[in-house]
């Protein structure tokens, strides 16, 4: 256990931020799942709408350092390619 006051504060902050980031990560997975389900169903309009909703959320996640920015770019790129392939 930490003895120094600043170290104790750091542990408190880490616990709080971990909880917040866990919620944010869960929200991102939910948004991504909606896009995946629309693609699997073959519904291009729903997939496009879900993709437009997930884009700013992923970018926000990258900005808040929940996900790496390159990982976000890769996910968005791959999703957009899959949506374009739908008839």
C-alpha positions in Angstrom: 0.0 0.0 0.0 1.2 3.5 -0.8 2.5 5.6 2.1 3.0 8.9 0.4 0.0 11.2 0.1 0.5 11.8 -3.6 0.7 8.1 -4.3 -2.6 7.5 -2.3 -4.2 10.2 -4.4 -2.9 8.5 -7.6 -4.5 5.2 -6.6 -7.8 6.9 -6.0 -7.6 8.6 -9.4 -6.7 5.4 -11.1 -9.7 3.6 -9.6 -12.1 6.4 -10.7 -10.7 6.6 -14.2 -10.7 2.9 -14.7 -14.4 2.8 -13.9 -15.1 5.6 -16.3 -13.0 4.2 -19.1 -14.7 0.8 -18.6 -18.1 2.4 -19.2 -16.8 4.2 -22.3 -15.2 1.1 -23.7 -18.5 -0.8 -23.2 -20.4 2.0 -25.1 -17.9 1.8 -28.0 -18.4 -2.0 -28.2 -22.2 -1.5 -28.3 -21.9 1.0 -31.2 -19.6 -1.4 -33.1 -21.9 -4.3 -32.5 -24.8 -2.4 -34.0 -22.8 -1.8 -37.2 -21.7 -5.5 -37.3 -25.3 -6.7 -36.9 -26.5 -4.4 -39.7 -23.7 -5.7 -42.0 -24.5 -9.3 -41.1 -28.2 -8.7 -41.9 -27.2 -7.2 -45.2 -29.1 -3.9 -44.5 -27.0 -1.2 -46.1 -29.1 1.7 -44.9 -29.0 0.6 -41.3 -25.3 -0.2 -41.6 -24.6 3.3 -42.9 -26.7 4.9 -40.2 -24.9 2.9 -37.5 -21.5 3.7 -39.1 -22.3 7.4 -39.0 -23.2 7.1 -35.3 -20.1 5.1 -34.4 -17.6 7.4 -36.2 -17.6 10.3 -33.8 -17.8 7.9 -30.8 -14.6 6.1 -31.9 -12.8 9.4 -32.6 -13.8 10.6 -29.1 -12.5 7.3 -27.7 -9.2 7.9 -29.5 -9.1 11.5 -28.2 -9.6 10.3 -24.6 -7.0 7.6 -25.1 -9.3 4.7 -24.6 -8.3 3.3 -28.0 -5.2 4.1 -30.0 -5.9 6.4 -32.9 -4.4 4.0 -35.5 -6.7 1.3 -34.2 -9.7 3.6 -34.6 -8.6 4.4 -38.1 -8.2 0.7 -38.9 -11.6 -0.2 -37.5 -13.3 2.6 -39.4 -11.6 1.8 -42.7 -12.4 -1.9 -42.5 -16.1 -1.2 -41.6 -16.5 1.2 -44.4 -15.1 -1.3 -46.9 -17.5 -3.9 -45.7 -20.4 -1.5 -45.9 -19.5 -0.5 -49.5 -19.5 -4.2 -50.5 -23.1 -4.6 -49.5 -25.5 -4.5 -52.5 
